[in-house]
Amino acid sequence: MGQWIGPNQPLALELVQTLGLSASVVRQTWFVDDSKNSSGLIAGASSLTREEQSVFDKLVADVSERSRGVRGPPLDDVWTFEGSLEGAAALDSLSAADFLEQHPICRSYGFFTDTTQVLSQSVRREFGLLIQTSVACDPKQLSFLAFLFFVKACGGLKAVGDGDGGAQTFKLEGGAMQLWDLGSSELKRLFGVDVQKQTDVTAITIASGREADQFPIELRSGEACICTTRALVVAFSPMLWRRVKWHPSIMPSTKAALAARLVGGRAVKVIVVFSTAFWDTSPANGPAHSHERPLLEDCGPIANLFPSTVGPYPALIGLITAQAATEFGALPSEASKRAAVLAQLEAFFGNGAASKPLEVMIMDWQAQKLSGGCFAAFLPPATVGIGTQTAHVTLESPVDLTGPNGCGVGRVAFASTELAASWPSYFEGALDAGYRAADKVGSWLDTHPVSRDARSRL
């Protein structure tokens, strides 16, 4: 589960307040000695020279500015770049890695207008790392158009960066699971709804029987019927749609085909608990200045590292992403994974205390059958044409069982952080998509009141 909330994520902050957790909000702390990284985008020292850092900063600003020209689902039926379908298709044909290699088409759409500018290998590496740690995908797997939309939806690249004011500014003391626990309790208190935990929905189909005219949608787990309902919000990642057996009137083939093209992010979270914060720069622990340390990603699989606490104990939280996460997950045992993490921390800090933790906790989302990956799923290159060639069907298209080709305006709506118009792959994105899906279903229910006979059976 995610951990951080940014200051520009109003829905998540409002939910925290509504659930009475405002007092639990604390600021993420940072390694204060990372003075070489002037961009504030990556937790850790930068290998860039002053001149390269200037080019990197301009590249960040350029991508953030150009991202404003992208429009697409969920707020629009088709993808455009600065009003052009062709412009969107051209940028979608590129991977984010192609962009970094300065494909000529980038200049024709306003990127890299200085044709004499050649990105150094260090700048490409640093920007590629920024992409990798932001979306947990390798740049070559990610549509450049999709990445631009992600940047726009988050308010620019600096908004997703590490450091105070970025997307990792706040966290909840006691853990983010409190949002789920208290939210479930509120559903029970306000609406009498019991959340069925650990119930794996394996089929979403059409009900039969005398109530099927009013409650036509049936959710099943194995051979058992969980419930029937008049309308439905499907609130899990499109990466998991393939695990469910759908009635074709609920999941049109065009929508399923688009979901099947998605590339899932790959991430592992590592929490290492210590008795003392040996990384502290106080005299008691000795110096740990960034100029004395190698680059974090050169020492091992972890690409982002954050100081934290677990109860009364200091801790380090590491994120392993993209191909490194796949390779880490393939290590033969938990002991070998633990050894790789501790070896990296010892090499990075140059301190033997790093190899003597109290506890090492590893969560590999790729191994969780009900996650499909992490942080979210994204469109690979050359995908948006599917949405423009099939009657504007998108991942977000609601379904009306009586509509043509299964597409209509709201009996079944779809929500997940991937379907967000704001902050996709974050808590904020999940809330954004969820609220909009609930509005669609609510509007459908308002215009299709239950019959008197059905009401008497509720």
C-alpha positions as CSV (number, residue, x, y, z in Angstrom):
1,M,0.0,0.0,0.0
2,G,1.2,3.6,-0.6
3,Q,2.6,5.7,2.1
4,W,2.9,9.4,1.2
5,I,0.6,12.3,0.5
6,G,1.7,15.5,-1.2
7,P,0.6,19.1,-0.3
8,N,-1.1,19.4,-3.7
9,Q,-3.4,16.4,-3.2
10,P,-6.6,18.0,-1.8
11,L,-8.8,14.9,-1.9
12,A,-6.4,12.8,0.1
13,L,-5.8,15.6,2.6
14,E,-9.6,16.1,2.9
15,L,-10.1,12.3,3.5
16,V,-7.4,12.3,6.2
17,Q,-9.3,15.2,7.9
18,T,-12.7,13.6,7.5
19,L,-11.5,10.4,9.1
20,G,-10.0,12.3,12.1
21,L,-6.4,11.6,11.3
22,S,-5.1,15.2,11.0
23,A,-3.1,14.8,14.1
24,S,-1.3,11.8,12.6
25,V,0.0,13.7,9.6
26,V,3.8,14.1,9.9
27,R,6.4,15.4,7.5
28,Q,8.7,13.1,5.7
29,T,12.3,13.8,6.6
30,W,15.2,13.8,4.2
31,F,18.9,13.2,4.1
32,V,19.9,16.9,4.7
33,D,23.4,16.5,3.3
34,D,22.4,15.7,-0.3
35,S,23.7,19.0,-1.4
36,K,24.9,17.9,-4.8
37,N,21.4,17.2,-6.0
38,S,20.1,20.7,-6.7
39,S,17.0,19.5,-8.7
40,G,15.2,18.2,-5.6
41,L,13.8,15.4,-7.8
42,I,15.6,12.4,-6.6
43,A,16.5,11.3,-3.1
44,G,20.3,10.9,-3.2
45,A,23.3,12.7,-4.6
46,S,23.5,13.6,-8.3
47,S,26.3,12.7,-10.6
48,L,25.7,15.7,-12.8
49,T,28.2,18.5,-13.3
50,R,27.0,22.1,-12.9
51,E,26.5,22.4,-16.7
52,E,24.7,19.1,-16.9
53,Q,22.5,20.0,-14.0
54,S,21.5,23.2,-15.9
55,V,20.6,21.1,-18.9
56,F,18.7,18.6,-16.7
57,D,16.7,21.4,-15.1
58,K,15.8,22.9,-18.5
59,L,14.7,19.4,-19.6
60,V,12.5,19.1,-16.6
61,A,10.9,22.5,-17.3
62,D,10.5,21.7,-21.0
63,V,8.7,18.4,-20.4
64,S,6.5,19.9,-17.7
65,E,5.5,22.8,-20.0
66,R,4.9,20.7,-23.0
67,S,2.8,18.2,-21.0
68,R,0.1,20.9,-20.7
69,G,-0.7,20.3,-24.4
70,V,-1.8,16.7,-23.8
71,R,-5.5,15.8,-23.6
72,G,-7.0,12.4,-23.3
73,P,-9.1,10.0,-21.1
74,P,-10.7,10.1,-18.7
75,L,-11.8,13.7,-19.4
76,D,-11.7,13.4,-23.2
77,D,-12.7,10.5,-25.5
78,V,-9.6,10.8,-27.7
79,W,-6.0,11.7,-27.3
80,T,-4.7,15.0,-28.7
81,F,-1.5,17.0,-28.4
82,E,-2.0,20.7,-28.7
83,G,-5.4,19.9,-30.4
84,S,-3.9,17.5,-32.9
85,L,-4.8,13.8,-33.1
86,E,-1.7,13.3,-35.3
87,G,0.5,15.0,-32.8
88,A,-0.8,12.7,-30.1
89,A,-0.2,9.6,-32.3
90,A,3.3,10.7,-33.1
91,L,4.3,11.2,-29.5
92,D,2.6,7.9,-28.5
93,S,4.6,6.1,-31.1
94,L,7.7,7.0,-29.1
95,S,8.8,5.4,-25.8
96,A,10.1,7.7,-23.1
97,A,13.5,6.2,-23.8
98,D,13.1,7.2,-27.5
99,F,12.5,10.8,-26.3
100,L,15.7,10.8,-24.3
101,E,17.6,9.6,-27.4
102,Q,16.3,12.8,-29.2
103,H,14.2,11.2,-31.8
104,P,13.8,13.9,-34.6
105,I,10.0,14.0,-34.2
106,C,10.4,15.5,-30.7
107,R,11.8,18.7,-32.2
108,S,8.9,18.9,-34.7
109,Y,6.6,19.1,-31.7
110,G,8.5,21.7,-29.8
111,F,11.0,19.6,-27.8
112,F,14.7,20.2,-28.0
113,T,14.3,23.3,-30.2
114,D,18.0,23.9,-30.0
115,T,19.2,21.4,-32.6
116,T,22.8,21.7,-31.4
117,Q,21.8,20.4,-27.9
118,V,23.0,16.9,-27.2
119,L,22.0,15.3,-23.9
120,S,25.0,13.7,-22.2
121,Q,24.8,10.1,-21.0
122,S,24.7,11.4,-17.4
123,V,21.7,13.6,-18.1
124,R,19.9,10.8,-19.9
125,R,20.7,8.5,-17.1
126,E,19.4,10.9,-14.4
127,F,16.2,11.6,-16.3
128,G,15.7,7.9,-17.0
129,L,16.0,7.3,-13.3
130,L,13.5,10.0,-12.6
131,I,11.0,8.3,-14.9
132,Q,11.8,4.9,-13.4
133,T,11.3,6.0,-9.8
134,S,8.2,8.0,-10.6
135,V,6.2,5.3,-12.4
136,A,8.1,2.1,-11.6
137,C,8.5,1.3,-15.4
138,D,11.5,1.2,-17.6
139,P,11.4,4.2,-20.0
140,K,11.4,1.9,-23.0
141,Q,8.2,0.3,-21.8
142,L,6.3,3.6,-21.4
143,S,4.5,5.6,-24.1
144,F,6.0,9.1,-24.1
145,L,2.5,10.5,-24.6
146,A,1.3,8.5,-21.5
147,F,4.2,9.9,-19.5
148,L,3.4,13.4,-20.6
149,F,-0.2,12.9,-19.4
150,F,1.1,11.6,-16.1
151,V,3.3,14.7,-15.7
152,K,0.4,17.0,-16.6
153,A,-2.0,15.2,-14.2
154,C,0.5,15.7,-11.3
155,G,1.1,19.3,-12.0
156,G,4.6,19.0,-13.4
157,L,7.7,17.0,-12.7
158,K,8.8,18.9,-9.7
159,A,5.5,18.1,-8.0
160,V,6.3,14.3,-8.1
161,G,9.9,14.8,-6.9
162,D,11.4,14.0,-3.6
163,G,12.0,16.7,-1.0
164,D,9.7,18.9,1.0
165,G,6.8,20.2,-1.1
166,G,6.9,17.1,-3.4
167,A,4.6,14.2,-3.6
168,Q,6.3,12.5,-0.6
169,T,6.0,15.5,1.8
170,F,3.5,13.9,4.3
171,K,2.9,10.5,5.8
172,L,0.6,9.1,8.5
173,E,2.0,8.2,11.8
174,G,0.8,4.7,12.4
175,G,0.6,3.8,8.7
176,A,-1.7,4.4,5.8
177,M,-3.8,1.3,6.5
178,Q,-5.7,3.6,8.9
179,L,-7.4,5.1,5.9
180,W,-8.8,1.6,5.0
181,D,-9.7,0.7,8.5
182,L,-11.5,3.9,9.4
183,G,-13.1,4.2,6.0
184,S,-14.6,0.7,6.4
185,S,-15.9,1.7,9.8
186,E,-17.5,4.8,8.4
187,L,-19.3,2.8,5.7
188,K,-20.8,0.6,8.4
189,R,-21.7,3.6,10.6
190,L,-23.3,5.8,7.9
191,F,-24.8,3.2,5.5
192,G,-24.9,-0.1,7.3
193,V,-22.5,-1.5,4.8
194,D,-20.3,-4.4,5.8
195,V,-17.1,-4.6,3.9
196,Q,-16.3,-8.2,3.0
197,K,-12.7,-8.6,3.6
198,Q,-10.5,-11.3,1.9
199,T,-13.2,-12.1,-0.6
200,D,-11.8,-12.7,-4.0
201,V,-14.3,-11.8,-6.8
202,T,-13.7,-14.3,-9.6
203,A,-16.7,-13.5,-11.8
204,I,-19.0,-10.6,-12.6
205,T,-21.9,-11.7,-14.6
206,I,-25.7,-11.4,-15.2
207,A,-28.0,-12.7,-12.5
208,S,-30.9,-15.0,-13.1
209,G,-34.1,-15.4,-11.2
210,R,-37.2,-13.3,-10.4
211,E,-35.2,-10.3,-9.1
212,A,-32.8,-10.2,-12.0
213,D,-34.8,-7.5,-13.7
214,Q,-34.0,-5.0,-10.9
215,F,-30.7,-6.5,-9.6
216,P,-29.1,-7.9,-12.8
217,I,-25.4,-7.8,-11.9
218,E,-24.1,-10.7,-9.9
219,L,-20.7,-10.9,-8.2
220,R,-19.3,-14.4,-7.6
221,S,-16.4,-15.9,-5.7
222,G,-15.8,-19.4,-7.0
223,E,-19.2,-21.1,-7.0
224,A,-20.7,-18.8,-4.4
225,C,-22.8,-15.7,-5.1
226,I,-21.5,-12.8,-3.1
227,C,-24.3,-10.4,-4.0
228,T,-26.5,-9.1,-6.7
229,T,-26.8,-5.4,-7.4
230,R,-28.6,-2.8,-9.6
231,A,-25.4,-0.9,-10.4
232,L,-21.7,-1.4,-9.8
233,V,-18.4,0.5,-9.4
234,V,-15.5,-1.7,-10.4
235,A,-12.7,-0.2,-8.3
236,F,-9.6,-2.3,-9.0
237,S,-6.7,-1.9,-11.4
238,P,-7.3,-2.8,-15.1
239,M,-4.3,-5.0,-14.7
240,L,-6.5,-7.4,-12.7
241,W,-9.4,-7.4,-15.0
242,R,-8.0,-10.4,-16.7
243,R,-8.4,-12.4,-13.5
244,V,-12.1,-12.0,-13.5
245,K,-14.6,-13.9,-15.7
246,W,-16.9,-11.2,-17.1
247,H,-20.2,-11.3,-18.9
248,P,-19.5,-9.6,-22.2
249,S,-22.3,-7.0,-21.7
250,I,-20.4,-5.8,-18.6
251,M,-16.9,-5.9,-20.0
252,P,-16.9,-5.2,-23.8
253,S,-14.1,-6.9,-25.7
254,T,-12.7,-3.5,-26.8
255,K,-12.3,-2.4,-23.2
256,A,-10.7,-5.7,-22.2
257,A,-8.3,-5.5,-25.2
258,L,-7.1,-2.1,-24.1
259,A,-6.5,-3.3,-20.6
260,A,-4.6,-6.3,-21.8
261,R,-2.0,-3.9,-23.4
262,L,-1.2,-2.2,-20.1
263,V,2.3,-2.5,-18.6
264,G,2.3,-2.8,-14.9
265,G,4.7,-1.0,-12.7
266,R,7.2,-3.2,-10.8
267,A,8.1,-2.2,-7.3
268,V,9.4,-3.6,-4.0
269,K,9.4,-1.7,-0.7
270,V,12.0,-2.5,1.8
271,I,11.9,-1.4,5.4
272,V,15.1,-1.8,7.5
273,V,14.8,-1.1,11.2
274,F,17.8,-0.2,13.4
275,S,18.5,0.5,17.0
276,T,20.2,3.8,16.1
277,A,20.1,6.2,13.2
278,F,23.7,5.7,12.1
279,W,23.0,7.8,9.0
280,D,22.5,10.9,11.1
281,T,25.1,13.7,10.5
282,S,25.3,14.5,14.2
283,P,28.8,14.2,15.9
284,A,27.7,11.1,17.8
285,N,27.3,9.2,14.6
286,G,30.1,10.7,12.5
287,P,30.0,12.4,9.2
288,A,27.9,11.1,6.3
289,H,28.2,13.8,3.7
290,S,26.9,13.1,0.2
291,H,30.3,13.9,-1.4
292,E,31.8,10.9,0.6
293,R,29.1,8.5,-0.7
294,P,28.8,6.7,-4.0
295,L,25.5,7.0,-6.0
296,L,22.8,5.0,-4.3
297,E,21.8,3.2,-7.5
298,D,25.4,2.1,-8.2
299,C,25.5,0.3,-4.9
300,G,22.5,-2.1,-5.3
301,P,18.9,-2.5,-6.3
302,I,17.3,0.4,-4.2
303,A,16.7,3.5,-6.2
304,N,15.0,5.7,-3.6
305,L,15.9,5.8,0.1
306,F,14.0,7.7,2.9
307,P,14.8,8.0,6.6
308,S,11.8,7.0,8.7
309,T,10.7,5.3,12.0
310,V,8.9,2.1,12.9
311,G,7.5,2.6,16.4
312,P,10.3,4.0,18.5
313,Y,13.0,2.8,16.2
314,P,14.8,4.6,13.4
315,A,14.4,3.0,10.0
316,L,15.3,3.3,6.3
317,I,12.7,2.8,3.6
318,G,13.9,1.8,0.2
319,L,12.0,1.5,-3.1
320,I,13.2,-0.9,-5.8
321,T,11.6,-0.3,-9.2
322,A,11.3,-1.5,-12.7
323,Q,13.8,-4.0,-14.0
324,A,15.7,-3.9,-10.7
325,A,12.5,-5.0,-8.9
326,T,12.1,-8.0,-11.3
327,E,15.7,-9.0,-10.8
328,F,15.5,-8.6,-7.0
329,G,12.2,-10.6,-6.9
330,A,14.0,-13.4,-8.8
331,L,16.7,-13.9,-6.1
332,P,16.4,-17.4,-4.7
333,S,15.6,-16.7,-1.1
334,E,14.6,-14.1,1.5
335,A,18.1,-14.4,2.9
336,S,19.7,-13.5,-0.4
337,K,17.3,-10.5,-0.8
338,R,18.1,-9.3,2.7
339,A,21.8,-9.7,2.0
340,A,21.6,-7.6,-1.2
341,V,19.8,-4.8,0.7
342,L,22.2,-4.7,3.6
343,A,25.2,-4.8,1.3
344,Q,23.9,-1.8,-0.6
345,L,23.2,0.2,2.6
346,E,26.7,-0.6,3.9
347,A,28.3,0.4,0.6
348,F,26.3,3.6,0.3
349,F,26.8,4.8,3.9
350,G,30.3,3.3,4.3
351,N,29.2,2.2,7.8
352,G,29.3,-1.3,9.1
353,A,26.2,-0.5,11.3
354,A,24.1,-0.8,8.1
355,S,24.6,-4.6,8.1
356,K,23.3,-5.0,11.7
357,P,19.5,-4.2,11.6
358,L,16.9,-5.2,14.1
359,E,14.6,-6.3,11.3
360,V,14.3,-6.3,7.5
361,M,10.8,-6.3,6.0
362,I,10.3,-6.8,2.2
363,M,7.0,-6.3,0.3
364,D,7.2,-7.4,-3.3
365,W,4.0,-6.3,-5.0
366,Q,4.8,-8.3,-8.1
367,A,4.3,-11.4,-5.9
368,Q,0.9,-10.3,-4.7
369,K,-1.9,-11.8,-6.8
370,L,-4.4,-9.0,-6.0
371,S,-2.1,-6.1,-6.9
372,G,-0.9,-6.8,-10.4
373,G,2.2,-4.7,-9.8
374,C,3.0,-1.3,-8.3
375,F,2.7,1.7,-8.4
376,A,0.2,1.5,-11.2
377,A,-0.3,0.4,-14.8
378,F,0.6,2.5,-17.8
379,L,0.1,2.5,-21.6
380,P,3.1,1.2,-23.6
381,P,4.1,2.9,-26.9
382,A,1.6,2.8,-29.8
383,T,-1.5,2.0,-27.8
384,V,-3.8,5.0,-28.0
385,G,-5.0,4.1,-31.4
386,I,-7.1,1.4,-29.9
387,G,-9.2,4.0,-28.1
388,T,-9.7,6.1,-31.2
389,Q,-10.7,3.3,-33.5
390,T,-13.4,1.6,-31.5
391,A,-16.2,4.1,-31.0
392,H,-14.2,6.0,-28.4
393,V,-14.1,3.1,-26.0
394,T,-11.6,3.8,-23.2
395,L,-10.7,2.2,-19.9
396,E,-12.9,4.8,-18.2
397,S,-16.0,4.2,-20.5
398,P,-19.0,3.4,-18.3
399,V,-21.3,0.5,-19.3
400,D,-25.1,0.4,-19.6
401,L,-26.3,-3.1,-20.0
402,T,-29.0,-1.8,-22.4
403,G,-26.7,0.4,-24.5
404,P,-25.3,-0.4,-27.9
405,N,-22.2,-2.6,-27.7
406,G,-22.4,-2.5,-24.0
407,C,-21.3,1.1,-23.8
408,G,-23.6,3.7,-22.1
409,V,-23.7,6.1,-19.3
410,G,-23.4,4.6,-16.0
411,R,-24.9,1.3,-14.6
412,V,-21.4,0.0,-14.4
413,A,-18.5,2.5,-13.8
414,F,-14.8,1.9,-13.5
415,A,-12.4,3.3,-11.0
416,S,-8.7,2.9,-10.1
417,T,-5.8,5.2,-9.7
418,E,-4.8,4.4,-13.4
419,L,-8.1,6.0,-14.5
420,A,-7.5,9.3,-12.7
421,A,-7.6,12.7,-14.2
422,S,-5.4,14.0,-11.3
423,W,-2.4,12.2,-9.7
424,P,-2.7,8.8,-11.3
425,S,-0.8,6.1,-9.4
426,Y,-1.2,8.0,-6.1
427,F,-3.8,7.9,-3.3
428,E,-5.1,11.1,-4.8
429,G,-5.7,9.4,-8.2
430,A,-7.6,6.6,-6.6
431,L,-9.9,9.0,-4.9
432,D,-10.3,11.2,-8.0
433,A,-11.3,8.2,-10.1
434,G,-13.5,6.7,-7.4
435,Y,-15.5,9.9,-6.8
436,R,-16.1,10.3,-10.5
437,A,-17.2,6.7,-10.9
438,A,-19.5,7.0,-7.9
439,D,-21.1,10.1,-9.5
440,K,-21.7,8.2,-12.8
441,V,-23.4,5.3,-11.0
442,G,-25.3,7.8,-8.7
443,S,-26.6,9.7,-11.7
444,W,-27.7,6.4,-13.3
445,L,-29.6,5.3,-10.1
446,D,-31.3,8.8,-9.9
447,T,-32.7,8.4,-13.4
448,H,-33.6,4.7,-13.0
449,P,-35.5,4.4,-9.7
450,V,-36.2,1.0,-8.3
451,S,-39.7,-0.4,-8.8
452,R,-42.1,-0.6,-5.9
453,D,-42.0,-4.4,-6.0
454,A,-38.3,-4.4,-5.9
455,R,-38.2,-1.7,-3.1
456,S,-40.4,-3.9,-1.0
457,R,-37.8,-6.7,-1.2
458,L,-34.9,-4.6,-0.2
